[in-house]
Amino acid sequence: MKPRTFPFDQQECTFEFGSWSMHGLQVDIKPRGGDEPIPFKFAESYQPNPEFDLVEVRTAAVDGFYDCCPEPYPIIKYKFRMRRHSETYNYGLVVPMILTTLAGFLAFVANPQSGERISLGITCLLTSAAIYIVAFEVLPKTGNMTIISMLHVISFSFSWATLAVSVLSVSLYGVKTSTGVMSEHELVSAFVKADHDHSGVLDKKEVEEAVKKLGLPSAKFFKLRKKLESLHGQSITLPVWYDLVGDIYQTDGLAAYHSPIIGLMLAPFVKLERKRRKDFVLRRVQAAIDRKDVSSDAETLMLSSPGLRRRVVPADPGTEAGGDDEEAQEAPSGGGASLGANVRLEDLVTEHELSDSSEIVARRVAGYLDLGAMIALPLCYMIVVIVYFDRFGAMMAEEEFENTKVVHVAPEDF
């Protein structure tokens, strides 16, 4: 029996019919029909098998010899080739298993916050398993893989992948904004409050004062001190302070990410988003300077950065500016070129609040993950199924059975 191509298989049954009481000189047995295929004449008592079609009957006449007797004994060999009816298995097993797997891909359309995505994935897994349990009752009990078995493995694997992506996407949507002990906004504001001389940079004394006022834990405090010492007394500009905030800022840890795996996965994306926000803030500052925004508030920010252009501020509202492109004054030691422009802190945060980006980054990653999975998984599944079934396309596309052919062949061709 060859069950590998089940349910599109064709089985062959061979048996021999001969005389054992009379030898060939007493009786001669010949197969009915000639060498050309002829329609098989069914006997009135023949009952067609509901599961197989008898496609072909091959016969061959041979003479057998036994040790006891010198006379030949005629033998007729029959080989029945039967084809299984596959329609029942197609509509009862193959199609439901494929449709169940495709239904699981609809999870990528559902909102991760609806709570039904994981339920849908588990339901599809259980349905695939239930279909295979039914199929197992009719599968030939052999050690070989069948088409149904391989289809189950393929479908179950893609259903599991769908469930895994759904769990990951729902977990990403569950990430919350990490507020920590102090927000990034408060830490950046500390730069403004520590810059008493409005020079745009923090000298060593101002940095120490700012750090002490933050009230950091001992571990964070010494870590920051070590970071500052590595700058060798260099004055701290806003871009440098912005980078230091990343070391000072304390997240809520598992309270925000609920899983260290999610935190590790998002770490590079959060870092990239923070860099993008930093560039955005600095561009907003430059735009504010270009618009000649002048603040009379007590809390103003004198910016210093080699990448920012200088803008001269008039002594009072009635005094004209000395020009847009005048040379900058001598920069403080270790700092960038002082801009001499008072920019309100609100210019930094009005449209782009300085807050933790974990939540928005997590949702963005989840969105791209869903989009990629929604396109890739169904496409790959259909390609794998089509390529696999294409190997058995000739069997699946057999013409409708009409009648059985009987062919008489030579013994060597049997």
JOQUIRA-V487745 format. One record per backbone hydrogen bond with DSSP energy under -0.5 kcal/mol. NH is the residue of the N-H (numbers start at 1). CO is the residue of the C=O. Records with the same first field share a line. If there is no record, write none. Layout:
NH = CO, CO
//
This chain:
3 = 1
6 = 3
8 = 5
11 = 82
13 = 80
15 = 78
17 = 76
19 = 74
24 = 72
26 = 23
27 = 23
30 = 28
38 = 406
40 = 404
42 = 40
46 = 43
48 = 46
53 = 83
55 = 53, 81
56 = 81
57 = 405
58 = 79
59 = 407
60 = 77
62 = 75
64 = 73
66 = 69
69 = 66
73 = 64
75 = 62
76 = 17
77 = 60
78 = 15
79 = 58
80 = 13
81 = 56, 79
82 = 11, 80
83 = 53
84 = 9
85 = 51
86 = 84
90 = 86
91 = 87
92 = 88
93 = 89
94 = 89
95 = 90
97 = 93
98 = 94
99 = 95
100 = 96
101 = 97
102 = 98
103 = 99
104 = 100
105 = 101, 102
106 = 103
107 = 104
108 = 105
109 = 106
110 = 106
114 = 111
115 = 112
120 = 116
121 = 117
122 = 118
123 = 119
124 = 120
125 = 121
126 = 122
127 = 123
128 = 124
129 = 125
130 = 126
131 = 127
132 = 128
133 = 129
134 = 130
135 = 131
136 = 132
137 = 133, 134
138 = 134, 135
139 = 135
142 = 140
147 = 4, 6
148 = 6
150 = 146
151 = 147
152 = 148
153 = 149
154 = 150
155 = 151
156 = 152
157 = 153
158 = 154
159 = 155
160 = 156
161 = 157
162 = 158
163 = 159
164 = 160
165 = 161
166 = 162
167 = 163
168 = 164
169 = 165
170 = 166
171 = 167
172 = 168
173 = 169
174 = 170
175 = 172
176 = 256
179 = 177
185 = 354
187 = 183
188 = 184
189 = 185
190 = 186
191 = 187, 188
192 = 188
193 = 189
194 = 190
195 = 191
196 = 194
198 = 195
202 = 236
203 = 201
207 = 203
208 = 204
209 = 205
210 = 206
211 = 207
212 = 208
213 = 209
214 = 210, 211
215 = 211, 212
216 = 211
221 = 217
222 = 218
223 = 219
224 = 220
225 = 221
226 = 222
227 = 223
228 = 224
229 = 225
230 = 226
231 = 228
232 = 229
233 = 228
234 = 231
235 = 333
236 = 202
237 = 235
238 = 304
241 = 237
242 = 238
243 = 239
244 = 240
245 = 241
246 = 242, 243
247 = 243, 244
248 = 244
249 = 245
251 = 249
255 = 252
256 = 253
257 = 253
258 = 254
263 = 259
264 = 260
265 = 261
266 = 262
267 = 263
268 = 264
270 = 266
271 = 267
272 = 268
273 = 269
274 = 270
275 = 271
276 = 272
277 = 273
278 = 274
279 = 275
280 = 276
281 = 277
282 = 278
283 = 279
284 = 280
285 = 281
286 = 282
287 = 283
288 = 284
289 = 285
290 = 286
291 = 287
292 = 289
293 = 288
300 = 298
301 = 343
302 = 300
303 = 301, 341
304 = 200
305 = 337
308 = 305
311 = 339
312 = 323
319 = 316
326 = 323
335 = 332
339 = 303
343 = 301, 341
345 = 299
347 = 344
348 = 345
349 = 345
350 = 346
355 = 353
361 = 357
362 = 358
363 = 359
364 = 360
365 = 361
366 = 362
367 = 363
368 = 364
369 = 365
370 = 366
371 = 367
372 = 368
373 = 369
374 = 370
375 = 371
376 = 372
377 = 373
378 = 373
379 = 375
380 = 376
381 = 377
382 = 378
383 = 379
384 = 380
385 = 381
386 = 382
387 = 383
388 = 384
389 = 385
390 = 386
391 = 387, 388
392 = 389
393 = 390
396 = 392
397 = 393
398 = 395
405 = 55
406 = 38
407 = 57, 405
408 = 34
409 = 59, 407
413 = 410
414 = 411
//
